[in-house]
């Protein structure tokens, strides 16, 4: 089972991409055909090939049948602006009133709870534990410790191909456009506002830089194996070009070979 961690304002329509490729019955999505409480039902989750939604890694790793964790990260500034715009247009958003009381710059200056909700969201989603320190280093370590596929919203083609292969699909089956960043909004961040947003998202910025350093040379995608051997390799088998190591033995005194007392043969 592949679990897609849908970081807010980082993709356009990943649920549609998986549903179109696999069919409705193969995809379980929180907010669509799954409720939050359904994530505690292992038998229900095991009936899907893909489970996704606003599920952080710390929750996803508890799913018994989960084998791969996939996600897309987006530029933190663009994501924050998107979250702000969503709150403006949604009267049911928990911070809707704040958008009509404060300017966006003021939210970050006053360290409003909504500003906290827009800060380092990707880092929080990729932590091994919900109560872990929200640092890029902790998130990168969590990514390395699991089998993950991670791409960037600005160029998701390689990500879509890689995830399709993990699902046994032909390359091109998953619509890469569904994994692109949502459209940009009219409001742009400049000057002091840009500085405040970047400062609040310092860990996300460091996380994305760290992920870029882990991406494959020819394809902008991160693949990790979680410390397990790659397909076709055994943990107890030496890698190609390496010699097998003998088990450690306790230090023992070297034995001297006794000299023979027999006369040497004469030639």
N, C-alpha and C positions, 0 to 999 in steps of 0.2 A: 504494500500500500504506500502510495506517495502522498505526503502531506504538504499542501501549499500554504505557506504562511503569508497571508495577505496584509502587508504593511499599508496603513492608511495612505491614500493619495499617491500610490506608487505604481499602480497598474490601471488599465482601463476596464477590461472585462475578462479576467482569467476564468471565471466560472463558465462563461459562454464558450471559451476556447476548449476547455476540457469536456463540456457537455456535447458540443458539436462533434468532437473526435471520438468520444467513448459511448455516448448515449446517456440519457437521463438517469438510468438505474445504476450506472457505474460511478456516478459522482455525487458525493455528499458534501453539502456546503452550508455552513452556519449562516442563518438568515434567509436561506432559500428553502431547502428541504430538511434541514437539521436545526434543532434548537440547541442552545448552550448545554442543557442538561443531557442531550444525546451523546455528548462527548465522553460521558461516563459509562456508556454501554458498549463494551468491547465486541459483542456479537454483531451489533448493528454496524459499527465502524468497519468490521472485517468484511462486510458485504459489499464494500465499495473499493474500487481501484484507486480513486483519488478522494481525499477529504481535504477541504479547504475552508478559508474564511479568516476572520480576525483571530487567529490562533497563534500565540507566541510559541517559540521553540520549547520553552520550559514546560508547557502543557503538552505539546505534540510528542515529546519524548516518552510520555507515559502511555501512549497508545501501543498496545501489544503487537499489532501487526505492521506498525510503521517501519518501513525499510529505507526510505529516502525523504529528505526534507528539502523543499525547494522554495525559493522566493526571489523577488525582484526588489532592488533598492533604487531609490530615486534621489535626485538632488535635494538636500535638506531644505534649501531656501524655497524651491518650487513646491515641495511638499507642504511646508508651513503656510505658504500663501494659499494653497489649495484647501487646507484645513480651515483657514480663516474664511474663505469664500463659501465653503460648505455650511459653516455655522451661520453665516449671514442669510443664506437662502432656506434654511431648515428651521422652522419655528419650534420644532421638537428637539432641536439640538440642546444639550445641557448648558452650552455656553452662548446660546443665541442672544440673550439679553446683553451680554457683555459686548457683542459686536455693535450694538446701538448705544452703548454707554462710553466705550473707550475707542480710541484710535488704536490700530495695531501696534504702533510704536509704544504707546502708553502701556499696553498689556505687558510688553517685555520689560519696560522700565520699572513698572510696579511689581513685576514678578507675580502676575495674576495666575491663578490656577489654570486658566486656559493657555497661558504662555508655557506653563510646565507641560501641558498636554501636547504642545507642538514641539517640544524639545527632545532630541535624541530618541525619536520613536523607533527607528530601525535598530539601534543598539539595544533598546529594551526588548524588542521582539526576538533578538538572537542570543539572549542570555540563557545559560543552562538552568538557572533557578530564578524564580520571580524576585527573590530577596537578595540576589547577587548584586555586587557593585555595578552600577551602570557605567561601564567604561568600554572603550573600543577594544582594549586588550582582552577583557573578559569575553566579549562577544566573539572575537576572532578565535580565541581558544575553544569556545563552544562549537564554532563552525568546524574547526579541525577535528573535534572529538566525535563528530557524527558524519554520516554519509549525506552530504549536501550538494545541491546544485544551485548556484546563485548567479544571477545576471543583473545587468543595469537597464533601467527603463529607457535610456537613450538609444540602446542598441541591443534589443532582445533576440535577434535572429538566432545566434548560436545557442542561447538558452532554450528557445523553443525546440530546436533540433535535438539538443541533448536530452531534454525532458521527454520528448516523443520517443526517443530510443529507449529510455528507461522504462517506458510504458509498453514497449514492444510495437510501437507505431512507426510508420515510414516518416522520414524527414519531410517536413512541409505539411504534415497532418494537422499540427497545432498552429492556429493562426497567430503569427508573431505580433500582429497589430494589437491583439488583445493584451499583450504584456508590455506595451509601451506606456509611457507616462500619460496621465490625463492631459487634456488640452491646457495650454497656459491661460491664465486669467489676465484681464486688463491691468490689474494693479501690479506694479513692479516694485521691487525693493531696491532702494538706492540710499546712498549716504548713511545717515545714522541708523535708519531702519535695517538696512542690509547688515551693518556691523552688529546690531543687536541680535538679529536672527542667527547669524553665523556664530556669534559668541555663545548663544543658548544651545546651539547644535554642534558644539565643538567635538563631542564624542562621535556623532554621526559622520562628521567630516573626516575624522581620523579613521573611522571604521571603513568608509568607502575607499579611502586611500590604501588601507591595509588590504582590502579585498582586491583592489586593482593590482596590487603587488603579487597576489596569489593567482591571478588569471592566467590562462594558458597563452602562450606566445602568439599563436595564430588565431585564437578564438577568445573573445571577451566574455569568458564564463569561468566561474570557479567550480571545481569538482574536488570534493574531499571524500576519503574512504573511511574516516573515523578510526584510523589506526589499524584497520583490518587489512589483510592482504588483498591485492587486486584479484580480479577474476582469473582463475586458472593457477593461482599460486597458493601454496600452503604455508601456514605460519611457521612450520618447522622445517621448511625447505629453504636452502640458501638462495638468494637472488642471483640472477645471471652475472657471472664474473666474480662471484664471491666464493670463498672456500668454506666448507662446513666447519664449524667450530667444534672441537672436542669438549666434552663435559669437563668442568674444572675438577682437578683431583687435589687432595690435600698434599702439602709438601712432604716428600719422603726422601730420606737420604739415598743418594745414588749407590747402586751396588757395583762393586768391583768384580770383574771377572777373574776367577781363580786361574793361576798359571798351571798349565799342564805339566805333570812330572814325567810323561812318556817321552822317550827319546825322539828327536825329530827324524823323520825318514831321510835316508841318504839317497841322494840322486846318483 
